[in-house]
């Protein structure tokens, strides 16, 4: 469980969903589709899995509805959707590579 992150100060007590992605490009954008943050507040985090672990301490980028980040092709990244405080609910996410 990721309760805090060095990328952003906040309370992330909700359960998170984590996607594993092996980079194929040098830049990428991870985003929520049709997000309505006034109704459901999800935040996005990108964790560098280069050390072989999925840890909040490995955070390299944070965003509210989207986050663009530089990637190293061949490296593993963990793309995290986490609810602020105790917010949970449905969402759709997308990963655009090669931006």
C-alpha positions in Angstrom: 0.0 0.0 0.0 1.3 3.4 -1.0 0.2 5.9 1.7 2.6 8.7 0.7 5.0 9.6 -2.0 8.1 11.8 -2.3 6.6 13.2 -5.6 3.6 14.7 -3.9 2.5 15.6 -0.4 -0.9 14.2 0.4 -2.9 11.4 2.1 -3.2 8.4 -0.2 -5.0 5.9 2.1 -7.1 4.4 -0.6 -6.2 1.2 -2.3 -4.2 1.7 -5.5 -4.2 -0.1 -8.8 -0.7 -0.7 -10.3 0.1 -1.4 -14.0 3.5 -2.7 -15.0 5.0 -1.4 -18.2 8.3 -2.1 -19.9 9.2 1.1 -21.8 9.3 0.9 -25.6 9.8 4.7 -26.1 11.7 7.6 -24.5 8.6 9.6 -23.5 5.1 8.5 -22.5 1.9 10.0 -21.1 -0.3 8.1 -18.6 -3.7 9.7 -18.3 -7.3 9.2 -17.0 -10.0 9.2 -19.7 -12.8 11.7 -19.1 -11.7 12.3 -15.5 -14.1 14.4 -13.2 -11.9 15.1 -10.2 -14.6 17.1 -8.4 -16.6 13.8 -8.3 -13.8 11.3 -7.8 -10.2 12.4 -7.0 -7.7 9.9 -8.4 -4.0 10.8 -8.7 -1.4 9.2 -11.0 2.2 8.2 -10.1 5.0 6.7 -12.1 7.5 4.6 -10.2 10.8 3.5 -11.7 11.1 -0.2 -11.4 14.7 -0.3 -12.5 15.8 -1.6 -9.1 13.3 -4.5 -9.4 10.9 -3.2 -6.8 7.6 -1.4 -6.7 8.1 1.3 -4.0 6.7 4.8 -3.5 10.3 5.8 -2.9 11.0 5.2 -6.6 8.5 7.8 -7.7 9.7 9.8 -10.7 6.5 11.6 -11.7 3.1 12.6 -10.4 -0.1 14.0 -12.0 -3.7 14.6 -11.2 -5.5 13.7 -14.5 -2.4 13.0 -16.6 1.4 12.7 -16.2 4.0 12.9 -19.0 7.4 11.4 -18.2 10.7 10.5 -19.7 11.3 6.8 -19.9 14.3 4.6 -20.6 13.4 2.0 -23.3 13.6 -1.5 -21.8 13.2 -0.3 -18.2 10.2 -1.4 -16.1 7.8 1.3 -14.8 4.9 1.0 -12.5 1.9 3.2 -13.4 -0.2 3.8 -10.3 -3.7 5.1 -9.9 -4.4 6.0 -6.3 -7.4 7.7 -4.7 -6.8 10.8 -2.6 -7.6 10.2 1.1 -10.2 7.4 1.0 -11.7 7.9 -2.4 -12.2 4.9 -4.6 -14.3 4.3 -7.7 -14.2 3.3 -11.4 -11.9 4.9 -13.9 -10.4 4.4 -17.4 -6.8 5.0 -18.1 -4.6 5.1 -21.2 -0.9 5.0 -21.9 0.3 7.0 -25.0 3.8 6.1 -26.0 6.1 8.1 -28.2 4.8 11.6 -27.3 
